[in-house]
Amino acid sequence: MNNTPNWKDENTDLLVKSLLSLNNEDDAYRFLEDLCTISEIKAMAQRIQVAHMLTADTTYNVIAGNTGASTATISRVKRCLNYGADGYKRVLGNLDKENNYEK
């Protein structure tokens, strides 16, 4: 199965290589601050929290109440978890292995 996204190009290759080059949390925070607006960072953080809660079988109402995410955002994340490229699943699995969060 080929998981190459249709948006992959030289610019996105550079972005992915940049992410992979980060050595620690400080580097990641600095890069995100330079790369994204605070709203973009907060939106991405919200989505990963929603994904985390969905994998713990949390209800939409509880997720919306705890994260402030709209039901549309929760549904989109759920769709990605069920039918996406497994990005959320891989990240959450890696974090679980590293004990960086609890389900």
C-alpha positions in Angstrom: 0.0 0.0 0.0 1.4 3.4 -1.0 0.9 6.0 1.6 2.4 8.9 -0.3 0.1 11.9 0.0 -1.0 13.7 -3.1 0.2 17.0 -1.5 3.9 15.7 -1.3 6.3 18.0 -3.1 9.8 19.6 -2.5 8.4 22.1 0.0 6.6 19.5 2.1 9.7 17.3 1.9 11.6 20.1 3.5 9.0 20.5 6.2 9.0 16.8 7.1 12.8 16.7 7.1 12.8 19.8 9.3 10.4 18.1 11.8 12.6 15.0 11.9 15.7 17.1 12.6 14.4 18.4 15.9 16.4 17.1 18.8 14.3 17.9 21.8 11.2 19.7 23.2 12.9 23.0 23.3 13.8 22.7 19.6 10.2 21.7 18.8 8.7 24.7 20.7 11.1 27.1 19.0 10.3 25.7 15.6 6.6 25.8 16.1 6.7 29.4 17.4 8.6 30.5 14.3 6.6 28.4 11.8 3.0 28.8 13.0 0.7 31.3 14.6 -0.4 30.7 18.1 -3.9 29.9 16.8 -2.5 27.2 14.4 -0.4 25.7 17.2 -3.5 25.6 19.5 -5.6 24.1 16.8 -3.1 21.3 16.2 -2.7 20.7 19.9 -6.5 20.5 20.3 -6.7 17.9 17.5 -4.1 15.6 19.0 -5.9 15.9 22.4 -9.2 15.0 20.7 -7.5 12.0 19.0 -6.1 10.9 22.4 -9.6 11.2 24.0 -11.3 9.4 21.1 -8.9 6.5 21.5 -9.9 6.3 25.1 -13.6 6.0 24.0 -14.5 9.4 25.4 -17.9 10.7 24.2 -18.2 13.7 21.9 -19.9 15.8 24.6 -17.1 15.2 27.1 -14.4 15.9 24.4 -16.2 19.1 23.4 -16.5 20.2 27.0 -12.9 19.4 27.9 -11.2 20.7 24.8 -13.5 23.3 23.3 -13.4 21.4 20.0 -16.5 21.6 17.8 -18.3 18.4 16.9 -17.1 19.0 13.3 -13.5 18.9 14.5 -14.1 15.9 16.6 -15.8 14.1 13.7 -12.9 15.0 11.4 -10.4 13.6 13.8 -12.5 10.5 14.3 -12.7 10.0 10.5 -8.9 10.3 10.3 -8.5 7.8 13.1 -10.8 5.3 11.3 -9.9 5.9 7.7 -6.8 8.1 7.6 -3.1 7.5 7.0 -2.7 6.3 10.6 -0.7 9.4 11.6 -2.6 10.0 14.8 -2.4 6.3 15.7 1.3 6.1 15.2 2.0 9.3 17.2 -0.2 8.3 20.0 1.3 4.8 20.0 4.8 6.2 20.2 3.8 8.5 23.0 2.2 5.6 24.9 5.4 3.5 24.5 7.4 6.5 25.8 5.0 7.0 28.7 4.4 10.6 27.6 0.6 10.3 28.2 -1.8 7.9 29.7 -5.0 6.5 28.0 
